[in-house]
Amino acid sequence: MPKPNYAFEKRQRELAKKKKQDEKDARKREAREAAAAQESMPTPASPEPQESRELPAVAESPAIPGPRIHRRQPS
């Protein structure tokens, strides 16, 4: 009975895992590139000028930060 070559089996599992990760990274990269291309595409010209669709400017008061909440660290 031949002795099992565990090192070979482990290497094959590692190669399969790396290949799967590379494919996943490639899919993510393609999705990011497609999203970037979608954002960079110009929008079609609208027949109505944008000034008429915008709301008039309203004077806003500066944002006042809320109270800080400190939580006790568990002992």
PDB file of N, CA, C and O in Angstrom, chain B, residues numbered from 101:
ATOM      1  N   MET B 101       0.845  -1.177   0.000  1.00  0.00           N
ATOM      2  CA  MET B 101       0.000   0.000   0.000  1.00  0.00           C
ATOM      3  C   MET B 101       0.894   1.246   0.000  1.00  0.00           C
ATOM      4  O   MET B 101       1.749   1.394   0.873  1.00  0.00           O
ATOM      5  N   PRO B 102       0.696   2.148  -0.986  1.00  0.00           N
ATOM      6  CA  PRO B 102       1.534   3.357  -1.016  1.00  0.00           C
ATOM      7  C   PRO B 102       1.131   4.346   0.078  1.00  0.00           C
ATOM      8  O   PRO B 102      -0.028   4.418   0.486  1.00  0.00           O
ATOM      9  N   LYS B 103       2.104   5.086   0.525  1.00  0.00           N
ATOM     10  CA  LYS B 103       1.901   6.075   1.580  1.00  0.00           C
ATOM     11  C   LYS B 103       1.289   7.342   0.960  1.00  0.00           C
ATOM     12  O   LYS B 103       1.762   7.787  -0.085  1.00  0.00           O
ATOM     13  N   PRO B 104       0.249   7.937   1.574  1.00  0.00           N
ATOM     14  CA  PRO B 104      -0.361   9.154   1.002  1.00  0.00           C
ATOM     15  C   PRO B 104       0.608  10.330   1.061  1.00  0.00           C
ATOM     16  O   PRO B 104       1.353  10.495   2.027  1.00  0.00           O
ATOM     17  N   ASN B 105       0.582  11.142   0.008  1.00  0.00           N
ATOM     18  CA  ASN B 105       1.445  12.317  -0.067  1.00  0.00           C
ATOM     19  C   ASN B 105       0.620  13.532   0.368  1.00  0.00           C
ATOM     20  O   ASN B 105      -0.012  14.205  -0.447  1.00  0.00           O
ATOM     21  N   TYR B 106       0.648  13.787   1.670  1.00  0.00           N
ATOM     22  CA  TYR B 106      -0.157  14.866   2.227  1.00  0.00           C
ATOM     23  C   TYR B 106       0.311  16.242   1.752  1.00  0.00           C
ATOM     24  O   TYR B 106      -0.508  17.143   1.574  1.00  0.00           O
ATOM     25  N   ALA B 107       1.597  16.411   1.549  1.00  0.00           N
ATOM     26  CA  ALA B 107       2.134  17.701   1.099  1.00  0.00           C
ATOM     27  C   ALA B 107       1.577  18.046  -0.287  1.00  0.00           C
ATOM     28  O   ALA B 107       1.221  19.195  -0.549  1.00  0.00           O
ATOM     29  N   PHE B 108       1.506  17.048  -1.169  1.00  0.00           N
ATOM     30  CA  PHE B 108       0.972  17.280  -2.512  1.00  0.00           C
ATOM     31  C   PHE B 108      -0.505  17.680  -2.434  1.00  0.00           C
ATOM     32  O   PHE B 108      -0.937  18.614  -3.110  1.00  0.00           O
ATOM     33  N   GLU B 109      -1.272  16.968  -1.607  1.00  0.00           N
ATOM     34  CA  GLU B 109      -2.696  17.276  -1.473  1.00  0.00           C
ATOM     35  C   GLU B 109      -2.903  18.674  -0.911  1.00  0.00           C
ATOM     36  O   GLU B 109      -3.782  19.409  -1.360  1.00  0.00           O
ATOM     37  N   LYS B 110      -2.088  19.036   0.076  1.00  0.00           N
ATOM     38  CA  LYS B 110      -2.197  20.367   0.665  1.00  0.00           C
ATOM     39  C   LYS B 110      -1.881  21.431  -0.374  1.00  0.00           C
ATOM     40  O   LYS B 110      -2.581  22.439  -0.461  1.00  0.00           O
ATOM     41  N   ARG B 111      -0.837  21.217  -1.158  1.00  0.00           N
ATOM     42  CA  ARG B 111      -0.458  22.188  -2.190  1.00  0.00           C
ATOM     43  C   ARG B 111      -1.585  22.342  -3.216  1.00  0.00           C
ATOM     44  O   ARG B 111      -1.867  23.452  -3.666  1.00  0.00           O
ATOM     45  N   GLN B 112      -2.219  21.247  -3.580  1.00  0.00           N
ATOM     46  CA  GLN B 112      -3.322  21.310  -4.535  1.00  0.00           C
ATOM     47  C   GLN B 112      -4.494  22.104  -3.956  1.00  0.00           C
ATOM     48  O   GLN B 112      -5.123  22.881  -4.675  1.00  0.00           O
ATOM     49  N   ARG B 113      -4.798  21.921  -2.668  1.00  0.00           N
ATOM     50  CA  ARG B 113      -5.864  22.693  -2.027  1.00  0.00           C
ATOM     51  C   ARG B 113      -5.511  24.172  -2.014  1.00  0.00           C
ATOM     52  O   ARG B 113      -6.364  25.017  -2.283  1.00  0.00           O
ATOM     53  N   GLU B 114      -4.244  24.493  -1.702  1.00  0.00           N
ATOM     54  CA  GLU B 114      -3.812  25.886  -1.682  1.00  0.00           C
ATOM     55  C   GLU B 114      -3.924  26.524  -3.059  1.00  0.00           C
ATOM     56  O   GLU B 114      -4.365  27.667  -3.182  1.00  0.00           O
ATOM     57  N   LEU B 115      -3.526  25.791  -4.097  1.00  0.00           N
ATOM     58  CA  LEU B 115      -3.616  26.313  -5.467  1.00  0.00           C
ATOM     59  C   LEU B 115      -5.072  26.552  -5.863  1.00  0.00           C
ATOM     60  O   LEU B 115      -5.386  27.557  -6.499  1.00  0.00           O
ATOM     61  N   ALA B 116      -5.956  25.632  -5.487  1.00  0.00           N
ATOM     62  CA  ALA B 116      -7.376  25.794  -5.799  1.00  0.00           C
ATOM     63  C   ALA B 116      -7.946  27.011  -5.069  1.00  0.00           C
ATOM     64  O   ALA B 116      -8.726  27.775  -5.639  1.00  0.00           O
ATOM     65  N   LYS B 117      -7.551  27.186  -3.808  1.00  0.00           N
ATOM     66  CA  LYS B 117      -8.023  28.328  -3.030  1.00  0.00           C
ATOM     67  C   LYS B 117      -7.539  29.643  -3.649  1.00  0.00           C
ATOM     68  O   LYS B 117      -8.302  30.604  -3.744  1.00  0.00           O
ATOM     69  N   LYS B 118      -6.268  29.682  -4.068  1.00  0.00           N
ATOM     70  CA  LYS B 118      -5.702  30.887  -4.677  1.00  0.00           C
ATOM     71  C   LYS B 118      -6.404  31.205  -5.999  1.00  0.00           C
ATOM     72  O   LYS B 118      -6.702  32.364  -6.284  1.00  0.00           O
ATOM     73  N   LYS B 119      -6.665  30.176  -6.801  1.00  0.00           N
ATOM     74  CA  LYS B 119      -7.340  30.384  -8.079  1.00  0.00           C
ATOM     75  C   LYS B 119      -8.742  30.948  -7.851  1.00  0.00           C
ATOM     76  O   LYS B 119      -9.170  31.861  -8.557  1.00  0.00           O
ATOM     77  N   LYS B 120      -9.447  30.408  -6.874  1.00  0.00           N
ATOM     78  CA  LYS B 120     -10.794  30.882  -6.560  1.00  0.00           C
ATOM     79  C   LYS B 120     -10.756  32.337  -6.096  1.00  0.00           C
ATOM     80  O   LYS B 120     -11.607  33.132  -6.493  1.00  0.00           O
ATOM     81  N   GLN B 121      -9.768  32.696  -5.253  1.00  0.00           N
ATOM     82  CA  GLN B 121      -9.632  34.063  -4.768  1.00  0.00           C
ATOM     83  C   GLN B 121      -9.300  35.012  -5.916  1.00  0.00           C
ATOM     84  O   GLN B 121      -9.831  36.122  -5.971  1.00  0.00           O
ATOM     85  N   ASP B 122      -8.428  34.589  -6.834  1.00  0.00           N
ATOM     86  CA  ASP B 122      -8.083  35.427  -7.990  1.00  0.00           C
ATOM     87  C   ASP B 122      -9.303  35.685  -8.868  1.00  0.00           C
ATOM     88  O   ASP B 122      -9.492  36.797  -9.359  1.00  0.00           O
ATOM     89  N   GLU B 123     -10.130  34.664  -9.066  1.00  0.00           N
ATOM     90  CA  GLU B 123     -11.348  34.828  -9.862  1.00  0.00           C
ATOM     91  C   GLU B 123     -12.301  35.807  -9.175  1.00  0.00           C
ATOM     92  O   GLU B 123     -12.921  36.643  -9.833  1.00  0.00           O
ATOM     93  N   LYS B 124     -12.411  35.701  -7.863  1.00  0.00           N
ATOM     94  CA  LYS B 124     -13.284  36.602  -7.103  1.00  0.00           C
ATOM     95  C   LYS B 124     -12.777  38.044  -7.225  1.00  0.00           C
ATOM     96  O   LYS B 124     -13.561  38.968  -7.439  1.00  0.00           O
ATOM     97  N   ASP B 125     -11.451  38.228  -7.085  1.00  0.00           N
ATOM     98  CA  ASP B 125     -10.873  39.566  -7.215  1.00  0.00           C
ATOM     99  C   ASP B 125     -11.112  40.136  -8.607  1.00  0.00           C
ATOM    100  O   ASP B 125     -11.392  41.325  -8.754  1.00  0.00           O
ATOM    101  N   ALA B 126     -11.004  39.286  -9.634  1.00  0.00           N
ATOM    102  CA  ALA B 126     -11.225  39.735 -11.010  1.00  0.00           C
ATOM    103  C   ALA B 126     -12.682  40.187 -11.191  1.00  0.00           C
ATOM    104  O   ALA B 126     -12.940  41.203 -11.838  1.00  0.00           O
ATOM    105  N   ARG B 127     -13.635  39.433 -10.619  1.00  0.00           N
ATOM    106  CA  ARG B 127     -15.047  39.830 -10.726  1.00  0.00           C
ATOM    107  C   ARG B 127     -15.275  41.168 -10.036  1.00  0.00           C
ATOM    108  O   ARG B 127     -15.971  42.034 -10.568  1.00  0.00           O
ATOM    109  N   LYS B 128     -14.681  41.342  -8.834  1.00  0.00           N
ATOM    110  CA  LYS B 128     -14.849  42.607  -8.118  1.00  0.00           C
ATOM    111  C   LYS B 128     -14.247  43.764  -8.907  1.00  0.00           C
ATOM    112  O   LYS B 128     -14.841  44.839  -8.997  1.00  0.00           O
ATOM    113  N   ARG B 129     -13.058  43.536  -9.483  1.00  0.00           N
ATOM    114  CA  ARG B 129     -12.395  44.582 -10.254  1.00  0.00           C
ATOM    115  C   ARG B 129     -13.256  44.984 -11.462  1.00  0.00           C
ATOM    116  O   ARG B 129     -13.401  46.170 -11.759  1.00  0.00           O
ATOM    117  N   GLU B 130     -13.826  43.987 -12.153  1.00  0.00           N
ATOM    118  CA  GLU B 130     -14.686  44.277 -13.301  1.00  0.00           C
ATOM    119  C   GLU B 130     -15.919  45.068 -12.869  1.00  0.00           C
ATOM    120  O   GLU B 130     -16.350  45.980 -13.575  1.00  0.00           O
ATOM    121  N   ALA B 131     -16.485  44.725 -11.721  1.00  0.00           N
ATOM    122  CA  ALA B 131     -17.659  45.440 -11.227  1.00  0.00           C
ATOM    123  C   ALA B 131     -17.309  46.883 -10.897  1.00  0.00           C
ATOM    124  O   ALA B 131     -18.081  47.794 -11.198  1.00  0.00           O
ATOM    125  N   ARG B 132     -16.133  47.102 -10.271  1.00  0.00           N
ATOM    126  CA  ARG B 132     -15.702  48.472  -9.950  1.00  0.00           C
ATOM    127  C   ARG B 132     -15.479  49.276 -11.228  1.00  0.00           C
ATOM    128  O   ARG B 132     -15.876  50.438 -11.307  1.00  0.00           O
ATOM    129  N   GLU B 133     -14.846  48.664 -12.228  1.00  0.00           N
ATOM    130  CA  GLU B 133     -14.592  49.363 -13.488  1.00  0.00           C
ATOM    131  C   GLU B 133     -15.899  49.691 -14.192  1.00  0.00           C
ATOM    132  O   GLU B 133     -16.037  50.770 -14.768  1.00  0.00           O
ATOM    133  N   ALA B 134     -16.857  48.776 -14.154  1.00  0.00           N
ATOM    134  CA  ALA B 134     -18.150  49.028 -14.787  1.00  0.00           C
ATOM    135  C   ALA B 134     -18.875  50.166 -14.078  1.00  0.00           C
ATOM    136  O   ALA B 134     -19.501  51.007 -14.724  1.00  0.00           O
ATOM    137  N   ALA B 135     -18.790  50.190 -12.753  1.00  0.00           N
ATOM    138  CA  ALA B 135     -19.435  51.263 -11.996  1.00  0.00           C
ATOM    139  C   ALA B 135     -18.763  52.593 -12.287  1.00  0.00           C
ATOM    140  O   ALA B 135     -19.441  53.612 -12.415  1.00  0.00           O
ATOM    141  N   ALA B 136     -17.444  52.596 -12.392  1.00  0.00           N
ATOM    142  CA  ALA B 136     -16.723  53.832 -12.693  1.00  0.00           C
ATOM    143  C   ALA B 136     -17.062  54.319 -14.103  1.00  0.00           C
ATOM    144  O   ALA B 136     -17.209  55.519 -14.332  1.00  0.00           O
ATOM    145  N   ALA B 137     -17.183  53.395 -15.031  1.00  0.00           N
ATOM    146  CA  ALA B 137     -17.538  53.768 -16.402  1.00  0.00           C
ATOM    147  C   ALA B 137     -18.961  54.320 -16.446  1.00  0.00           C
ATOM    148  O   ALA B 137     -19.251  55.254 -17.194  1.00  0.00           O
ATOM    149  N   GLN B 138     -19.840  53.735 -15.641  1.00  0.00           N
ATOM    150  CA  GLN B 138     -21.230  54.196 -15.596  1.00  0.00           C
ATOM    151  C   GLN B 138     -21.303  55.612 -15.046  1.00  0.00           C
ATOM    152  O   GLN B 138     -22.081  56.429 -15.538  1.00  0.00           O
ATOM    153  N   GLU B 139     -20.493  55.914 -14.020  1.00  0.00           N
ATOM    154  CA  GLU B 139     -20.498  57.252 -13.429  1.00  0.00           C
ATOM    155  C   GLU B 139     -19.918  58.286 -14.377  1.00  0.00           C
ATOM    156  O   GLU B 139     -20.373  59.430 -14.400  1.00  0.00           O
ATOM    157  N   SER B 140     -18.917  57.897 -15.159  1.00  0.00           N
ATOM    158  CA  SER B 140     -18.248  58.860 -16.022  1.00  0.00           C
ATOM    159  C   SER B 140     -19.044  59.161 -17.294  1.00  0.00           C
ATOM    160  O   SER B 140     -18.741  60.129 -17.992  1.00  0.00           O
ATOM    161  N   MET B 141     -20.052  58.351 -17.602  1.00  0.00           N
ATOM    162  CA  MET B 141     -20.847  58.591 -18.810  1.00  0.00           C
ATOM    163  C   MET B 141     -21.688  59.850 -18.610  1.00  0.00           C
ATOM    164  O   MET B 141     -22.309  60.019 -17.561  1.00  0.00           O
ATOM    165  N   PRO B 142     -21.711  60.733 -19.606  1.00  0.00           N
ATOM    166  CA  PRO B 142     -22.516  61.957 -19.465  1.00  0.00           C
ATOM    167  C   PRO B 142     -24.006  61.636 -19.487  1.00  0.00           C
ATOM    168  O   PRO B 142     -24.440  60.713 -20.175  1.00  0.00           O
ATOM    169  N   THR B 143     -24.773  62.395 -18.740  1.00  0.00           N
ATOM    170  CA  THR B 143     -26.219  62.196 -18.721  1.00  0.00           C
ATOM    171  C   THR B 143     -26.816  62.901 -19.934  1.00  0.00           C
ATOM    172  O   THR B 143     -26.260  63.900 -20.390  1.00  0.00           O
ATOM    173  N   PRO B 144     -27.918  62.417 -20.463  1.00  0.00           N
ATOM    174  CA  PRO B 144     -28.518  63.070 -21.617  1.00  0.00           C
ATOM    175  C   PRO B 144     -29.017  64.474 -21.245  1.00  0.00           C
ATOM    176  O   PRO B 144     -29.453  64.727 -20.122  1.00  0.00           O
ATOM    177  N   ALA B 145     -28.934  65.366 -22.227  1.00  0.00           N
ATOM    178  CA  ALA B 145     -29.347  66.749 -21.994  1.00  0.00           C
ATOM    179  C   ALA B 145     -30.854  66.801 -21.763  1.00  0.00           C
ATOM    180  O   ALA B 145     -31.628  66.183 -22.494  1.00  0.00           O
ATOM    181  N   SER B 146     -31.252  67.538 -20.748  1.00  0.00           N
ATOM    182  CA  SER B 146     -32.671  67.663 -20.451  1.00  0.00           C
ATOM    183  C   SER B 146     -33.207  68.904 -21.172  1.00  0.00           C
ATOM    184  O   SER B 146     -32.474  69.879 -21.332  1.00  0.00           O
ATOM    185  N   PRO B 147     -34.464  68.886 -21.605  1.00  0.00           N
ATOM    186  CA  PRO B 147     -35.015  70.036 -22.321  1.00  0.00           C
ATOM    187  C   PRO B 147     -35.243  71.244 -21.404  1.00  0.00           C
ATOM    188  O   PRO B 147     -35.309  72.379 -21.876  1.00  0.00           O
ATOM    189  N   GLU B 148     -35.361  71.002 -20.108  1.00  0.00           N
ATOM    190  CA  GLU B 148     -35.627  72.065 -19.161  1.00  0.00           C
ATOM    191  C   GLU B 148     -34.321  72.492 -18.497  1.00  0.00           C
ATOM    192  O   GLU B 148     -33.559  71.632 -18.055  1.00  0.00           O
ATOM    193  N   PRO B 149     -34.039  73.794 -18.412  1.00  0.00           N
ATOM    194  CA  PRO B 149     -32.804  74.215 -17.754  1.00  0.00           C
ATOM    195  C   PRO B 149     -32.818  73.854 -16.272  1.00  0.00           C
ATOM    196  O   PRO B 149     -33.878  73.808 -15.648  1.00  0.00           O
ATOM    197  N   GLN B 150     -31.640  73.599 -15.714  1.00  0.00           N
ATOM    198  CA  GLN B 150     -31.562  73.148 -14.333  1.00  0.00           C
ATOM    199  C   GLN B 150     -31.901  74.237 -13.337  1.00  0.00           C
ATOM    200  O   GLN B 150     -32.364  73.928 -12.240  1.00  0.00           O
ATOM    201  N   GLU B 151     -31.688  75.504 -13.673  1.00  0.00           N
ATOM    202  CA  GLU B 151     -31.975  76.569 -12.725  1.00  0.00           C
ATOM    203  C   GLU B 151     -33.450  76.572 -12.315  1.00  0.00           C
ATOM    204  O   GLU B 151     -33.771  76.857 -11.161  1.00  0.00           O
ATOM    205  N   SER B 152     -34.332  76.262 -13.240  1.00  0.00           N
ATOM    206  CA  SER B 152     -35.754  76.304 -12.924  1.00  0.00           C
ATOM    207  C   SER B 152     -36.168  75.147 -12.011  1.00  0.00           C
ATOM    208  O   SER B 152     -37.173  75.246 -11.307  1.00  0.00           O
ATOM    209  N   ARG B 153     -35.389  74.034 -12.020  1.00  0.00           N
ATOM    210  CA  ARG B 153     -35.729  72.895 -11.178  1.00  0.00           C
ATOM    211  C   ARG B 153     -35.150  73.015  -9.781  1.00  0.00           C
ATOM    212  O   ARG B 153     -35.623  72.341  -8.866  1.00  0.00           O
ATOM    213  N   GLU B 154     -34.145  73.848  -9.590  1.00  0.00           N
ATOM    214  CA  GLU B 154     -33.523  73.964  -8.278  1.00  0.00           C
ATOM    215  C   GLU B 154     -34.376  74.810  -7.352  1.00  0.00           C
ATOM    216  O   GLU B 154     -35.060  75.738  -7.785  1.00  0.00           O
ATOM    217  N   LEU B 155     -34.323  74.475  -6.064  1.00  0.00           N
ATOM    218  CA  LEU B 155     -35.046  75.247  -5.070  1.00  0.00           C
ATOM    219  C   LEU B 155     -34.234  76.491  -4.728  1.00  0.00           C
ATOM    220  O   LEU B 155     -33.009  76.482  -4.847  1.00  0.00           O
ATOM    221  N   PRO B 156     -34.897  77.551  -4.310  1.00  0.00           N
ATOM    222  CA  PRO B 156     -34.150  78.750  -3.940  1.00  0.00           C
ATOM    223  C   PRO B 156     -33.250  78.465  -2.741  1.00  0.00           C
ATOM    224  O   PRO B 156     -33.565  77.637  -1.886  1.00  0.00           O
ATOM    225  N   ALA B 157     -32.133  79.167  -2.700  1.00  0.00           N
ATOM    226  CA  ALA B 157     -31.171  78.959  -1.615  1.00  0.00           C
ATOM    227  C   ALA B 157     -31.762  79.448  -0.302  1.00  0.00           C
ATOM    228  O   ALA B 157     -32.367  80.518  -0.241  1.00  0.00           O
ATOM    229  N   VAL B 158     -31.582  78.659   0.739  1.00  0.00           N
ATOM    230  CA  VAL B 158     -32.090  78.995   2.067  1.00  0.00           C
ATOM    231  C   VAL B 158     -30.877  79.165   2.975  1.00  0.00           C
ATOM    232  O   VAL B 158     -29.970  78.333   2.982  1.00  0.00           O
ATOM    233  N   ALA B 159     -30.876  80.244   3.733  1.00  0.00           N
ATOM    234  CA  ALA B 159     -29.776  80.462   4.658  1.00  0.00           C
ATOM    235  C   ALA B 159     -29.862  79.417   5.763  1.00  0.00           C
ATOM    236  O   ALA B 159     -30.864  79.323   6.474  1.00  0.00           O
ATOM    237  N   GLU B 160     -28.798  78.635   5.895  1.00  0.00           N
ATOM    238  CA  GLU B 160     -28.788  77.577   6.893  1.00  0.00           C
ATOM    239  C   GLU B 160     -27.954  78.017   8.089  1.00  0.00           C
ATOM    240  O   GLU B 160     -26.917  78.664   7.939  1.00  0.00           O
ATOM    241  N   SER B 161     -28.420  77.659   9.261  1.00  0.00           N
ATOM    242  CA  SER B 161     -27.636  77.958  10.450  1.00  0.00           C
ATOM    243  C   SER B 161     -26.514  76.925  10.543  1.00  0.00           C
ATOM    244  O   SER B 161     -26.676  75.798  10.074  1.00  0.00           O
ATOM    245  N   PRO B 162     -25.390  77.290  11.137  1.00  0.00           N
ATOM    246  CA  PRO B 162     -24.297  76.323  11.239  1.00  0.00           C
ATOM    247  C   PRO B 162     -24.731  75.124  12.082  1.00  0.00           C
ATOM    248  O   PRO B 162     -25.513  75.250  13.024  1.00  0.00           O
ATOM    249  N   ALA B 163     -24.216  73.995  11.723  1.00  0.00           N
ATOM    250  CA  ALA B 163     -24.579  72.764  12.424  1.00  0.00           C
ATOM    251  C   ALA B 163     -24.039  72.803  13.846  1.00  0.00           C
ATOM    252  O   ALA B 163     -22.866  73.099  14.073  1.00  0.00           O
ATOM    253  N   ILE B 164     -24.911  72.501  14.796  1.00  0.00           N
ATOM    254  CA  ILE B 164     -24.523  72.482  16.200  1.00  0.00           C
ATOM    255  C   ILE B 164     -24.354  71.027  16.595  1.00  0.00           C
ATOM    256  O   ILE B 164     -25.295  70.240  16.498  1.00  0.00           O
ATOM    257  N   PRO B 165     -23.154  70.666  17.040  1.00  0.00           N
ATOM    258  CA  PRO B 165     -22.956  69.261  17.400  1.00  0.00           C
ATOM    259  C   PRO B 165     -23.757  68.897  18.637  1.00  0.00           C
ATOM    260  O   PRO B 165     -23.953  69.718  19.533  1.00  0.00           O
ATOM    261  N   GLY B 166     -24.214  67.661  18.674  1.00  0.00           N
ATOM    262  CA  GLY B 166     -24.985  67.178  19.807  1.00  0.00           C
ATOM    263  C   GLY B 166     -24.078  66.890  20.990  1.00  0.00           C
ATOM    264  O   GLY B 166     -22.856  66.984  20.874  1.00  0.00           O
ATOM    265  N   PRO B 167     -24.660  66.543  22.118  1.00  0.00           N
ATOM    266  CA  PRO B 167     -23.850  66.251  23.302  1.00  0.00           C
ATOM    267  C   PRO B 167     -23.047  64.975  23.086  1.00  0.00           C
ATOM    268  O   PRO B 167     -23.490  64.047  22.410  1.00  0.00           O
ATOM    269  N   ARG B 168     -21.872  64.952  23.667  1.00  0.00           N
ATOM    270  CA  ARG B 168     -21.047  63.754  23.577  1.00  0.00           C
ATOM    271  C   ARG B 168     -21.531  62.741  24.596  1.00  0.00           C
ATOM    272  O   ARG B 168     -21.849  63.091  25.733  1.00  0.00           O
ATOM    273  N   ILE B 169     -21.583  61.518  24.194  1.00  0.00           N
ATOM    274  CA  ILE B 169     -22.033  60.449  25.081  1.00  0.00           C
ATOM    275  C   ILE B 169     -20.837  59.563  25.372  1.00  0.00           C
ATOM    276  O   ILE B 169     -20.228  59.003  24.460  1.00  0.00           O
ATOM    277  N   HIS B 170     -20.507  59.441  26.636  1.00  0.00           N
ATOM    278  CA  HIS B 170     -19.402  58.592  27.045  1.00  0.00           C
ATOM    279  C   HIS B 170     -19.971  57.364  27.736  1.00  0.00           C
ATOM    280  O   HIS B 170     -20.783  57.462  28.656  1.00  0.00           O
ATOM    281  N   ARG B 171     -19.530  56.229  27.276  1.00  0.00           N
ATOM    282  CA  ARG B 171     -19.994  54.984  27.864  1.00  0.00           C
ATOM    283  C   ARG B 171     -18.877  54.408  28.744  1.00  0.00           C
ATOM    284  O   ARG B 171     -17.692  54.530  28.435  1.00  0.00           O
ATOM    285  N   ARG B 172     -19.286  53.788  29.829  1.00  0.00           N
ATOM    286  CA  ARG B 172     -18.320  53.168  30.706  1.00  0.00           C
ATOM    287  C   ARG B 172     -17.748  51.931  30.070  1.00  0.00           C
ATOM    288  O   ARG B 172     -18.462  51.173  29.413  1.00  0.00           O
ATOM    289  N   GLN B 173     -16.478  51.726  30.258  1.00  0.00           N
ATOM    290  CA  GLN B 173     -15.819  50.513  29.778  1.00  0.00           C
ATOM    291  C   GLN B 173     -16.117  49.396  30.763  1.00  0.00           C
ATOM    292  O   GLN B 173     -16.033  49.604  31.974  1.00  0.00           O
ATOM    293  N   PRO B 174     -16.467  48.209  30.265  1.00  0.00           N
ATOM    294  CA  PRO B 174     -16.729  47.098  31.189  1.00  0.00           C
ATOM    295  C   PRO B 174     -15.471  46.723  31.951  1.00  0.00           C
ATOM    296  O   PRO B 174     -14.379  46.669  31.384  1.00  0.00           O
ATOM    297  N   SER B 175     -15.634  46.466  33.237  1.00  0.00           N
ATOM    298  CA  SER B 175     -14.476  46.129  34.096  1.00  0.00           C
ATOM    299  C   SER B 175     -14.312  44.630  34.208  1.00  0.00           C
ATOM    300  O   SER B 175     -13.399  44.157  34.885  1.00  0.00           O
TER     301      SER B 175
END
